[in-house]
Every structure is written in structure tokens, then in C-alpha cells.
Amino acid sequence: MRKLKRVFICVFILLLMLVILAFALENQQAVSLLFLGWAGPQLPVSVVMVLSLLLGMLIGRVLSWFMGRSSRTPRKRLS
């Protein structure tokens, strides 16, 4: 049973990598992002998407760390 689970995980990872590769190969058009008057360099759409995904994941982890840290501090009672 454990071996079957490993096979399914390996197949899933390989399929996911194939989908990511297909996405990257299909989105090679260069785009330049403009934000508050600042223009970024021209990068392929797939690079922009992956960078925004990674940045969002990083921001989510940092925010959850701050929220978890603030909830662990003892609170004073007002009574």
C-alpha cells in the first residue's frame, strides 16, 4: 500500500511538472508591467506569473507568522 501511494505521488508530481513546463512554453510573449509610473523590465508572461505566485506565497507566510505571533502574546483583562 505504501509503495502504491509513492507511485501516485510521483505520477502527480510528474504531471504537475509537465503542466508547468507547458505553461512556461506557451507563454513566452514579453510583457512590461507598469505600476505607479515605474515600468519593469520586459519579461515573459510565465516568469511574471511565477514571480507573482512566489511573492504572494512569501507575503502569506510572513502575514501568518505575524498573526500567529501576536495571538500568542498574553492579553490583559479589563475587569
C-alpha positions as CSV (number, residue, x, y, z in Angstrom):
1,M,0.0,0.0,0.0
2,R,2.8,2.4,0.9
3,K,4.5,1.7,-2.5
4,L,1.3,2.4,-4.4
5,K,1.0,5.8,-2.5
6,R,4.6,6.7,-3.5
7,V,3.8,5.8,-7.2
8,F,0.7,8.0,-7.2
9,I,2.7,10.9,-5.6
10,C,5.5,10.5,-8.2
11,V,3.0,10.4,-11.1
12,F,1.2,13.5,-9.7
13,I,4.5,15.4,-9.3
14,L,5.5,14.5,-12.9
15,L,2.1,15.6,-14.3
16,L,2.4,18.9,-12.3
17,M,5.8,19.5,-13.7
18,L,4.6,18.8,-17.2
19,V,1.7,21.3,-16.8
20,I,4.1,23.9,-15.5
21,L,6.5,23.3,-18.4
22,A,3.7,23.5,-20.9
23,F,2.5,26.8,-19.3
24,A,6.0,28.3,-19.5
25,L,6.5,27.2,-23.1
26,E,3.1,28.6,-24.2
27,N,3.6,32.0,-22.6
28,Q,6.8,33.3,-24.0
29,Q,5.4,36.7,-25.0
30,A,7.3,39.6,-23.4
31,V,5.3,42.0,-21.2
32,S,6.3,45.0,-19.2
33,L,4.4,45.9,-16.1
34,L,3.6,49.5,-15.2
35,F,2.9,50.3,-11.5
36,L,2.7,53.9,-10.2
37,G,4.8,55.2,-13.1
38,W,7.5,52.6,-12.6
39,A,8.0,50.4,-15.6
40,G,9.5,47.0,-15.0
41,P,11.8,45.1,-17.5
42,Q,10.2,43.1,-20.3
43,L,9.9,39.5,-19.1
44,P,7.9,36.5,-20.5
45,V,4.4,36.2,-19.1
46,S,5.2,32.9,-17.5
47,V,8.1,34.5,-15.5
48,V,5.8,37.3,-14.3
49,M,3.2,34.8,-13.2
50,V,5.6,32.6,-11.3
51,L,7.3,35.5,-9.6
52,S,3.9,36.9,-8.5
53,L,2.9,33.5,-7.2
54,L,6.1,33.2,-5.2
55,L,5.8,36.7,-3.9
56,G,2.2,36.0,-2.8
57,M,3.3,32.8,-1.1
58,L,6.0,34.7,0.8
59,I,3.7,37.5,1.8
60,G,1.1,35.0,3.1
61,R,3.7,33.2,5.2
62,V,5.0,36.4,6.7
63,L,1.5,37.6,7.5
64,S,0.5,34.3,9.0
65,W,3.7,34.4,11.1
66,F,2.9,37.9,12.4
67,M,-0.7,36.9,13.1
68,G,0.3,33.8,15.0
69,R,3.0,35.6,16.9
70,S,0.5,38.3,18.0
71,S,-2.1,35.8,19.1
72,R,0.4,34.0,21.4
73,T,1.1,37.1,23.5
74,P,-0.8,37.2,26.7
75,R,-3.7,39.6,26.8
76,K,-4.6,41.7,29.8
77,R,-8.1,41.5,31.1
78,L,-10.0,44.7,31.5
79,S,-12.0,43.6,34.6
